């Protein structure tokens, strides 16, 4: 009996369809999946028969829960290039999606985190469903919101992106729509019908896709951001994690107290690193953010918190990491600055076609 392919890529009607096909792993990305997606997208880019690309995830729980974190952990421990190769090609895929010349429709109905965000949020259309849970939770494993997080998070309204990046906040469909992370909503029960309609449609007219997406839309419900946006913007402004922590600890309301509790559980090093990434990324091109991501991700393998975070969450699952340093005040700003230093010429980011 042959193993199921990790992605299923096929053409149906005028649609190039990619299904992430690791449902038991919540469709978490492997290196092979990144390469296969690049191959399909490159082939369809100049194929006049393909008018749009549709990406979905197998199973009902996850669109894509992230990358293969354990392999990255093991590669760092072994000191080999597996992690670097994965990130290089994952970030090449993110860049291809960001610049893709045709409509790219990601159906993010389910868990969409980390690497799953990278293969959805940079596309032209992101359709949230009732099961959507969208997050960048990397500070909880001693890492940073890569896959272009430093590009799209600072470009959200106010300080929503800073709040998401530091706390790993999980957004459901109404919040995704309100924040602009999702462009459309489709009830979960209608997702398969939407896919069938897209595959049967004549998408030669550039308005046909939008008409279909609106036809299958509905009311996602009220967004909590309507109530918390002012608190977010006030609390998460500025360039110092210490100041953010002081504001939420001193605010005196229940929402701020919850944010303080969440941040206290995150890696202090990852918090400082993430804020630095976001503040820099707001002024960078997409390609320069990808270069920054590769440098910072590689740097994370030289410390201790990434390994401790993966141990606590993935390996031992005790969810009790012992961060080092243990507090934000103890994190050396010079060490954070070192994370942004260029890699050697053999490991700097290059893009497809270079």
N, C-alpha and C positions, 0 to 999 in steps of 0.2 A: 504494500500500500504506500503510495507516494505521499509525501507531506504536502499540505496545502501551500500554495504560493503566498508570500508575505504581502504582496500587493497584486491586485487583479486589474490590469489595464486593458481596455478594449474600446472600440469605436461602435457606438450604436446611434443610428440616425446621423445627426450633425454634431453629436456630442462625443468628446473624448472622456471616458469615464475611468476614474481611478478609485478603487476601493481598498482602503487599508485593511489588511486581512489577518490580524492577530487578535481576535476578540478575547481570548483567554488572558492576554496581556494588555487588554484595553487599547490594542492597536499601537502600542509604544513603538517608536521608530528604531529600526536597526540601520546599520550602515548600508546593507543591501537594499533596504527599502528606499533610502535616499537616492542611491544610484539608479534604481529602477524608475523612480519618479522623474529624475532628471532625463533619463533616456526617453520616456514617454512624452514628456512635455516638449523636449527638443524636437522629437519627430512630428508632433502635432502643430508646432509653432508655424511651420511653413506648409502645412497640409490644408489646402483650400476646402477640403470636405469637412474639416472640423471647425465649427463656428464658436464653440465654447467648451470649456473643461468643467466637469463636475467631480468633486472629490467627496467621498463619504467614508464612514468607518463601519466595519462589520460588527454585528451584534447591537444590542440596545443600550449598553452601558457607556461606551466610550467612543468618541470620535478619534481621539488620540491623546493618551495620557502623558506623553512626553517622550524622552529618549531612553535608551538602554543604559540607565544610570550605573547598574552593577558592572557592566563592561568598562565603562569609563573609570570607575573606581579601581577595577582590576588592572587596567592598563597603566594608570598612574602608579599603582603599587609596584608593577613590574618594570616601569620605566621604559616602556616601548611606545610606538607611534600609533597604536590603535585609536586612542582617544583623539589625537590630533587629526588623523585621517577622517574619523567620523565627523568631527566638528567642521573641518575644511569643506567636506562635501555637503553636510547639512546646511552650512551657511551659503554655499554655492546654490543649493536648491532654494533657500529663502530668497536669494537675490534674483534668481530666475523667475520666481513667482511674483516678486515685487515689480519686475519690469515686463511681465508677460503681456504680449500684445493682444491677447484675446480674453474675453470674459472668463474669469476663473471663479467658479462657484463652490465654496466650501460649506458643506452641510454639517455644522458643528452641534448636532443634536446629541449631547452626551458630554462626558468629561473631556475637556479641551484644555490641556495644560502644557507648559514648557514647549517641547518640540511640536506638539499638536497645534499650539498657537502659531508657531513659525510656519507651518504649512497651511495656515488658514488666514490669519489676520492680514497678511501682506497681499492677498488676492483682491480682486475687484469687488467680489460679492461674498458676504459671510452670512449664512442663514442660520439663525438660532432657533432651537426648538424647546419644548417644555422640559426636556432632560438636560439642557445645557448647563454645565458648570465650568466657567471660564476662569483660569487663574494662572499666575506666574508665581509659584510657591518656592522658588529656589533658595531664598534666604534661610529656609527651614532645613536645608541640607548643606549649608556652608558654601553656597554657590551664588551666582548672580543671574538675573533674568536675561539670558542670552537670546539667540535666534532673532535678533533685531529688537529685543525689548527696549534697548536704549534708544531706539529710533521711534517706535510707535507710542511708548508710554509717555515720554515728555510732550508728545503732540496731542494728547488728550486734553480736554478742557480742564483748566485750573490745575489742581494737584491730584486729580484722580489717579494718574499714572504713578506718581510718587507713593501714594497710599497703597496701590496694588503691588508695586515692586517691593516695598519694605515689609508689608504685612502678609503678602500672599493671599489677599482677599479673594473670595470665591464669588463670582458674579453669575447670576441666573439670567435668563433671556431678557426680562424687562430692563435690567441694569446694563446688559450688553448693548441693547438698542439705545438706551439713554446716553451711554458713554460713546457711542459711535464705533464700538468694537464689532458689533453686528450691523449689517446694512438692512437685513430683513428678518422677519419672524415667520415661521411655519409651524403649526401645531404638529407634535410628534406623530400623531395618527395620520397625518397627511403627507409625511415625508416621502414614502414610497410612491404615492400618487404623483407628487411633484416631480420625482425623478423620471417616472414613466412619461409624464407630459413633456418634460424637457427633451427626452430622447425621441419623442414622436413629432416634436414641433419643427416648423421651418424657422430657423433662427437667422436666416439671411437678412431679415429686417432687424436693424440694431435695437429697435424698440420691443421686439417680440419677447426677449428674455425678461425685461422689466415687467411687461404685461403679465406674463406667467407667474412671476414671483409675487406680484401684487394679488393675483387671482387666488393664490394659495395662502395668502397672509391672513392675519387676524389680529386680535388684541392680545398682546403678550401679558397684559396686567400692569399694575403700577410698579414703578421703580423706586427702590429705597433711596436711590441717589437724590431724589427730589427732597428728601428730608435730611440727608447727611452731607450733601455737597458743601454747604457753608462750613460745617465742622471740618471736613476734609481739607478744604482750601486754607482754613486758618491754621490747622495743626501741622500740615505737612509742607509748609513753605520753608524756604531757606536752604542753605548748603551744609548744615551741620546736623547730624543725627542727634547729638546731645541736646540741641535746641528743640527738635521735634519731640523727643522723649519728655523733656521738661514741660512743654506745653500740654501734652496729653495727660501727663501725670498731675498737672495742676489745674486742669479744666474743671473738674468736679462733677461732670455729667457721666451717665452710665455708658454712653457710646465711647467716650474718650477713655474711660477706665478699661473697657474691653480691648481697645487698641493698644493700650499700655501693656496689658497682660499678654497680648499676642506678640508684640515686639520683644518683650522680655524673654520669650522662648526662642528667638531667632539667634543665629550666629552674629555676634557683635562685629566681627570682621566682615561678614557678608553684608551686613547693614551698611557699613561705611563704604564698602566697595560698590554696592548697588547704587547708593545715592550719588557717588562720584561718577559712575557710568551714566546715569540718567541726566545729570547736569551737563556733562560733556556732550552726550548724544543729541541733545536738543539743538545743537548748532552744527551737527555733522551730516554729511550725505549718507545715503544708505550704505554705500560701499565702505565708507570710512567707519561706520558703526560695525560693519561685519569684520573689518580689520581689528577694531577695538575688541570685539567679542572674542576673536581667536586668541588675541594676546591675553585677555583677562581670564578666559577659560583655562588656558595653558598655565597661567600663574596659579590658579586655584589648586592645581595638582602638586604644587611645590610646598603647600602649607599642610595644616592638620585638620582644619574644620570640615573640609569636604569629605574626607575619609570618615571622620567622626559622625557627620550628619548621615552619610549613607549607612554606616554601621547601625545607628540608632533607628533609622526609618526603614531601611530595606533589608539589612542582614539580621540583626538581633531583634528588631522591631520592638525595642523597649521604650522608644520615643523619649529617651532621657539622655540627650547628648551632653557631653562635658566640653563646652567650648573653651578654646584657648587662643587669645585672652578671653577671660570670662565676662568682661564688661566693655562697653563702648569706650569708656574713658581710657582704658588700657591699650586700645588699638593704636598702633604706631602709624601716624599719617604718612610717614616716609615709606613705609611698607606698602600702603595703599597706592601711593604714587608709582611705586616700582611695578605694579601690576599693568601699567599702561605702556611700559617700555617696549620698543619693537622687538620682535623675535629675530632669530638669525635668518639670513637670506633664504635658506632652504625651507623655513617654516612660516614665513610671512604669508598672509592671505593673498591668493591669486583667484581670478574669476574665470569662468568658462570663456574660452576663446582667447585668453591672454597667453 
